[in-house]
Amino acid sequence: MADNNSFPGENNTGHVWDDNLRELTNPPPRWWMLAFWASVIWWVVYGVLYPMWPVGHESNKGLIGWTQMDEYIKGVDEVEAIRAEFETQIKGMSAKEILAAPGLSQYAEASAKVLFGDNCAACHGGGGQGGPGYPVLADDDWLYGGNIEAIEQTISMGRKGIMTAHGKILSDAEIDSLSKAIEAGDPTSDPNFTQKGCIACHGMDGKGMAVLGSANLTDGIYRFAPAEGESLLESIKHTIKYGVNDATEPKSREAVMPKFGERLSADDIKKLAVYVHKFGGGQ
């Protein structure tokens, strides 16, 4: 860099780099200066009108008193005003009646989407497809029944299936024989099914009873999928031998759904029941 001015008569600072690179002293374009001062004025006006300047742990309120929270509350109030008509109708109707009313049914479905995501999706999947170890809600296989009333009761009261650990009353050979019959979808073909009392819960035909929440053993749909590295036959044997929710057996399967009636309103539960029913598997 040289300090001598090699370009006399030019508006430069006299600083020249690499023989011909120099710093000029021309003023900025007029449009640029206008935009600059306009932005400064806007910044000052904005700071006066809206909350901006720090005052202790908060900011000033601004001349117009606008806050983001007020804007949010106003938006919520507008939404609630639109929903009020539907919510009022839902309060006086059963879940079955809501399901039968096309416009109200659509509203309940849209409204329950967030409820399902917040309370149910963690176990049953976002679309009711069922998470690992949890029931599918989008098919037509229901332990406790899939009509709208049964679904509402399940959501409200929760469910806890119980199956005795039959390893106490069946030999390994008997468990193996019964498990193979169940895997084949024909549990009644094994004498143990009748002789060892399986019919008491699963029915004479092995198709289960909704009143007890007992599984249909003929349709090839299983509440408990095989663990990694485990065959379906081994999984069936495990369930028969150690039972479900049997407090006396440490290896018993666990299957408990909490009571959502303790955390959700009756109206929310009705909307959820409609939502689940409309997954496609409702009876």
KACOR-V524886 format. One record per residue. N is the residue number from 1. RES is the residue in one small letter. PHI is phi as a letter, one per 20 degrees, with the letter a starting at -180 (999 if undefined). BURIAL is + if it has 9 or more other C-alpha atoms within 8 Angstrom, else -. Layout:
BEGIN
[[N & RES & PHI & BURIAL] [N & RES & PHI & BURIAL]]
END
This chain:
BEGIN
[[1 & m & 999 & -] [2 & a & c & -] [3 & d & e & -] [4 & n & e & -] [5 & n & e & +] [6 & s & e & -] [7 & f & c & -] [8 & p & f & -] [9 & g & n & -] [10 & e & d & -] [11 & n & f & -] [12 & n & c & +] [13 & t & e & +] [14 & g & n & +] [15 & h & e & +] [16 & v & c & +] [17 & w & d & +] [18 & d & l & -] [19 & d & m & -] [20 & n & b & -] [21 & l & e & -] [22 & r & c & +] [23 & e & e & +] [24 & l & e & -] [25 & t & d & -] [26 & n & f & -] [27 & p & f & -] [28 & p & f & -] [29 & p & g & -] [30 & r & f & -] [31 & w & f & -] [32 & w & f & -] [33 & m & f & +] [34 & l & f & -] [35 & a & f & -] [36 & f & f & -] [37 & w & f & -] [38 & a & f & -] [39 & s & f & -] [40 & v & f & -] [41 & i & f & -] [42 & w & f & -] [43 & w & f & -] [44 & v & f & -] [45 & v & f & -] [46 & y & f & -] [47 & g & f & +] [48 & v & e & +] [49 & l & f & +] [50 & y & d & +] [51 & p & f & +] [52 & m & b & +] [53 & w & e & -] [54 & p & f & -] [55 & v & c & -] [56 & g & m & -] [57 & h & e & -] [58 & e & c & -] [59 & s & d & +] [60 & n & f & +] [61 & k & e & +] [62 & g & m & +] [63 & l & f & -] [64 & i & e & -] [65 & g & m & +] [66 & w & f & +] [67 & t & c & +] [68 & q & f & -] [69 & m & f & -] [70 & d & f & -] [71 & e & f & +] [72 & y & f & -] [73 & i & f & -] [74 & k & f & -] [75 & g & f & -] [76 & v & f & -] [77 & d & f & -] [78 & e & f & -] [79 & v & f & -] [80 & e & f & -] [81 & a & f & -] [82 & i & f & -] [83 & r & f & -] [84 & a & g & -] [85 & e & f & -] [86 & f & f & +] [87 & e & f & -] [88 & t & f & -] [89 & q & f & -] [90 & i & f & +] [91 & k & g & -] [92 & g & e & -] [93 & m & c & -] [94 & s & e & -] [95 & a & f & +] [96 & k & f & +] [97 & e & f & -] [98 & i & f & +] [99 & l & f & +] [100 & a & e & -] [101 & a & e & -] [102 & p & g & -] [103 & g & f & -] [104 & l & f & +] [105 & s & f & +] [106 & q & f & -] [107 & y & f & +] [108 & a & f & +] [109 & e & f & +] [110 & a & f & -] [111 & s & f & +] [112 & a & e & +] [113 & k & g & +] [114 & v & f & -] [115 & l & g & +] [116 & f & f & +] [117 & g & f & +] [118 & d & f & -] [119 & n & d & -] [120 & c & c & +] [121 & a & f & +] [122 & a & g & +] [123 & c & d & +] [124 & h & d & +] [125 & g & n & +] [126 & g & f & +] [127 & g & d & -] [128 & g & m & +] [129 & q & f & +] [130 & g & n & +] [131 & g & e & +] [132 & p & g & -] [133 & g & n & -] [134 & y & c & +] [135 & p & f & +] [136 & v & e & +] [137 & l & d & +] [138 & a & d & +] [139 & d & d & -] [140 & d & d & +] [141 & d & d & -] [142 & w & c & -] [143 & l & f & +] [144 & y & d & +] [145 & g & n & +] [146 & g & d & +] [147 & n & f & +] [148 & i & f & +] [149 & e & f & -] [150 & a & f & +] [151 & i & f & +] [152 & e & f & +] [153 & q & f & +] [154 & t & f & +] [155 & i & f & +] [156 & s & f & +] [157 & m & e & +] [158 & g & m & +] [159 & r & b & +] [160 & k & b & -] [161 & g & f & +] [162 & i & c & -] [163 & m & c & -] [164 & t & f & -] [165 & a & f & +] [166 & h & f & +] [167 & g & f & +] [168 & k & e & -] [169 & i & c & -] [170 & l & d & +] [171 & s & f & -] [172 & d & g & -] [173 & a & f & -] [174 & e & f & +] [175 & i & f & +] [176 & d & f & +] [177 & s & f & +] [178 & l & f & +] [179 & s & f & +] [180 & k & f & +] [181 & a & f & +] [182 & i & f & +] [183 & e & f & +] [184 & a & f & -] [185 & g & m & +] [186 & d & c & +] [187 & p & f & +] [188 & t & f & +] [189 & s & f & -] [190 & d & e & +] [191 & p & g & -] [192 & n & f & +] [193 & f & f & +] [194 & t & e & +] [195 & q & f & -] [196 & k & e & -] [197 & g & n & -] [198 & c & f & +] [199 & i & f & +] [200 & a & f & -] [201 & c & d & +] [202 & h & e & +] [203 & g & n & +] [204 & m & f & +] [205 & d & e & -] [206 & g & m & +] [207 & k & e & +] [208 & g & m & +] [209 & m & c & +] [210 & a & f & +] [211 & v & f & -] [212 & l & d & -] [213 & g & m & +] [214 & s & e & +] [215 & a & f & +] [216 & n & f & +] [217 & l & e & +] [218 & t & d & +] [219 & d & d & -] [220 & g & m & -] [221 & i & d & -] [222 & y & c & -] [223 & r & f & -] [224 & f & d & -] [225 & a & f & +] [226 & p & g & +] [227 & a & f & -] [228 & e & g & -] [229 & g & n & -] [230 & e & d & -] [231 & s & e & -] [232 & l & f & +] [233 & l & f & +] [234 & e & f & +] [235 & s & f & +] [236 & i & f & +] [237 & k & g & +] [238 & h & f & +] [239 & t & f & +] [240 & i & f & +] [241 & k & f & +] [242 & y & d & +] [243 & g & m & +] [244 & v & c & +] [245 & n & l & +] [246 & d & e & +] [247 & a & f & -] [248 & t & e & -] [249 & e & c & +] [250 & p & g & -] [251 & k & e & -] [252 & s & f & +] [253 & r & f & +] [254 & e & d & -] [255 & a & b & -] [256 & v & c & -] [257 & m & d & -] [258 & p & f & -] [259 & k & e & +] [260 & f & f & +] [261 & g & f & +] [262 & e & e & -] [263 & r & c & -] [264 & l & d & -] [265 & s & f & -] [266 & a & f & -] [267 & d & f & -] [268 & d & f & +] [269 & i & f & +] [270 & k & f & +] [271 & k & f & +] [272 & l & f & +] [273 & a & f & +] [274 & v & f & +] [275 & y & f & +] [276 & v & f & +] [277 & h & g & +] [278 & k & e & +] [279 & f & f & +] [280 & g & p & -] [281 & g & d & +] [282 & g & f & +] [283 & q & e & -]]
END
